[in-house]
Amino acid sequence: MPRPKRSPLDTIRAATEVWDGEQEVGYLARVFAQTSLPYRDPGNVPAWGRQNGDLSLTVQPGMTTGRNNKPELIGYPFGTMPRLILTFLSTEAVRTGSQDIVLGDSLTDFMASMGLAATGGKNGSLTRMRNQSHRLFNATLTIEYKGDANRRIGAKLSVASAYNIWCGSESEDGHLSLFASTVRLSDEFFHEVTAHPVPLDMNAIKALGGSALRLDIYAWLTYRMYSVKRETTVPWESLIMQFGSTAADNRFRRRQFRLDFTEALRQVVVVYPQANVDTSERGVALRPGLPHIPMSPGFRARART
């Protein structure tokens, strides 16, 4: 997990835009505020997982048929791109109330609003967006709750039930975009995000972009601030399982995880100063504080149910 390469001055400049700007509300499906996708490519392994208390998320990459009819892994969604895609899809689902989402210029505009120029080429943002969306739309997610000794509760979830992604280099007028790309959200994903949406400040997402860890901490902290009624300390051991399970392997990785998490959290709190949070030797202390996006009582109940 690389340490975020951003100076304190960079963070303050980005935070100033959040403080001074009008809030633009976006949404994220609750499950992705409770657990997270990989930060790096896990490689050629059959499954990858994260655990948050009694809740676990297991990701299995999609398969395709390659040359000579041999099955091939499509690969895991990882890094910042699938997180931004999920935020866009969740926001559009709540905004439109439709499972059918047009990716074209609306996603290109969304990328621009997040500070990502729509660039082509092998390492361009559109190429990475297409690649990561292909991985994300083909992955299978298994969610399990293990808090009841007398029963097993779980569900399989895919983000998309169908997709049509434009893979050309540019539109007829020379404008780089995803052109006529569309995706139909699966019934399960659409229900999850519309029944349990977590509101986010899109200006904060932009300010914290470039680091998947910062984005995950912001989504998690925003979600937790809606329900914290008294001081609660989340142990480092639990945070390692939720945000960086490979760090549990040895002492050096655990120490590095704490350093990385503490620095990322510090930058999140600069952008989201209403969060009442602190770190200690035991873990991260959460105290009652203000949510980043004010919610009506009815909408708050939907997000927490």
N, C-alpha and C positions, 0 to 999 in steps of 0.2 A: 504494500500500500504506500505509494509515493507521498511524501510530505507536500502539501499544497505550496506552490511557488507563487506566493503573493505577499507583498510587503504590507506592513500596517497602514501605510499611506494609501495604498491601492484599495484596501478594505474600507477605509474611512471615506474615500472618494465615492466608492460604489454605494456605501451606506447613506451618504448624503442625498443621493438621488432617491433612495427609498424613503428617507425621512421627509424630504421636501415634495415628493411627487404624490399624486393621487393614487390611492390603492386600486390596482386592477386585480380582480378576483379570479383565480383559477382553481382547479380542483384536482385531487388525486384519489384513486381508489384506496380505501382504508388499508387493505392488506399490504400495500406498498409503503405505507407509513409505519407499519408494524414490523415488516421484514424488508429485505432488500435483495436486489440482483447482484451478480458478481461485479467486482471492481475491475478485475483483469480477466482475460480469457482463461477459463479453467483447462482448456486444451481437450485432448481426445479422451475424455472420461465419460462414463455412462450417465452420471447424475452429479448434482452439486446441491448443497443445502445450507440453510441458515435456520437458527432457532432463537425465538424470543419467548423465554419462559416456557409455558405449555404449548405455545404456538410454533409450528415449524413450516418452512417452505422448502420444497424440493423442486429443482428445475431439471428437466430433461430436454436436451436439444432435439430439434426436429431432424428428420431423415429425408434423404432424397435418393433417387436412383442415378448413379453415375455411369461412367463408361463400362462397357461389358456387363451391364445390368448389376453392378455391384452397389450395395447400399453405402451411402456416405453420410456422415454427420454434416448438417448445415452449420452447426456451431452455436455457441451460447451468446445470448445478448449480454453485453457488459459495458461498463463505463457510463459516461454522462448521456450519450445519445439515447439509449432506450428509456432512460429516466425522463428525458425531455419529451420523447414520443408518448410515453404513458401519461404525462401531465397534459399534453395537447389532446390526446384521445379522451381522457377523463373530463377535461374542461368542455370539449365539444359535445360529449354525450350529455352532460348536465345542462349545457346551454341550449342545445337543440332538442333534447328528448328523443333523439333518433339513434338507432344502431348503425346507420349508414353514414360514414364520415368521409368527406372529400379531403384528400391530402394535398392536392395541387398547390395553387398559389396561396391558399390559406395556411398551409404548413410552412411554405417558404416565408410568408410574412411572419409567422410565429417564430421561425428561426431567426429572422432579422430582429424581432423584438427581444430575443434572448441574446443579442449581440453576435449572432453567427451569420456571417455573410454566406449566401448561397453560391458556393464555388464548385466547379466541376473538377475533372482530373482524378487520378488514382487516389490521392489523399485528400480530395476536396470534401467539404462538408456534406454536399448532396450524395456523394458516393458512400460516405460513412453512414449517412442517414438511411439510404436504401439498404445497405448491407445489414445494419443493425435492426431495421424494421423487418427485414426478411427473417432474421434469426428470431426476433421477438414474436412474430406472428406464427412461427412454426413450433415454438417451444411449448412444452406441456408443464404446467405448474400444479403441484400437489400440495394442498394445504391441509394440515392435520392439527387437531386440538387434543392434547393428551392430559387434560386436567381432571378428568373423571375416570377413576380406576375401574368403574363398572361399565364403561362404554368407550368406543373409539369413534371419534367424529372427524370426518375429512371430506374433501371434495377435490376433484380435478378441474382445472381451469385453464382455458386458452384465451388469449387476448382477442384473437380474430377467428371468425368462422370462415371468412373468405377475404381475399385481397386481390388487387390489381394494381401493381406498382409500375409506373412508367420508368423504363431504364434507358431512354434516349439521353443524349447529352444536353439538348436544349430544345425549346419550343421553336415554332416556325419563325417567330419574330426575333430569335436569337436570345430570348430571355431564359436564363437558367431557372428551372423549377422542377417540381415533381409532376407537372403537367396534369394529365387526367387520372392520377392515381386515386384509388378509393379503397376503403377497408370496411368490412361489415363486422362489427363487434360481436363476439359470441354472446349468447343469452346470459351465461354465467357472469362474464365480465361486466356487461351492461347493467345487470341487476346489482352487482356489487357496488359499482361506482355511483349509480343513481340512488341506491338505497342507503349507502354509507359514504357519502363524499366528504373528504377532508379539505376545507377551504385553505388556499395558499395565496400569498401575495406574490403576483407574478414579477413585480419589480425586485422582490427579494430573491426569487429564483434566478433572475438575470444577474444580480449582484454576486450570487454565490456560485454561478456557473463556472465550468472548468474543473470542478472537483466533485466527483460522485459522492465522496464522503460528506462534504459540506451539504449537498442537496439532501442526502439521506438524513443527516442530523436535523436539518431544518424541518423536513416533513415530520419526522418523529417527534421533535420538540413541539411543533405546532399542534399535533394531534394530542400529545400528553397534556398540554396546558389547558385543554378543555375539561379535563377530568381530575386534575390534581386538587385535592381538598385539604391535604395536610402534607407536611414535609415527608418526602419519600426518597430514600437513597437507592439508586440502581447500582449494584456492585459491578466492579470492573469485569469480573468473570462473566456476568450476564451480558454486558456490553460487547465483550469479545465474541461471544457466541452469536450475537445479533448483527454486529457490524464487521467482524473480522475473524471468523472462526479459525482460519489457518494460524492466527497469532497464538492460539492456545498450545501450539506444538512445543514451544520452548520459551525460556525466560527472556531471551533477547527480543523475540518477536512480541511478547507481551509488553515489555517495557516500551518498545517502539510504537506499539499500538496506542498506549496511553499518551505518549508524546504527540502522536499524530491526531488522536481524537481530541485532546485538550486544545491544541492549536486550532483545529477546525471548529470546535465548539466556540472558542473565543471569537472567531470571525463571524459565526452565525449570530452570536449574541450582539455583536456590533450592529448587525443589520436588523435584528429582532430584539431590541433592548427591553421590551415588555416581559420577556421570558425571565422568570425568577429561578436561576439555575447556578450551580457552583460545583467545583470539583474538589475532591479530598482524596486521602489515601484509600478510603473505602470504596469510592466510586463517584457517581454524579448525583448531587442532591437536587431534587425538584421540589419547589415550593409553590403554593398557589400564586398565580400570576395572571396577567391579561392575555387572552388569545390574540394572535396577530390579526385575525379577521373577525370582527364582531359578528355574532350569530344571534338570530332570533331563537327563542326557546324551542319552537317547533323544529327548526332546522338543526339546532344543537342535539335534540333527541334523535333525529335521523342519523347523524354522524356517529353517535355513541351507542346506538342499539346493537 
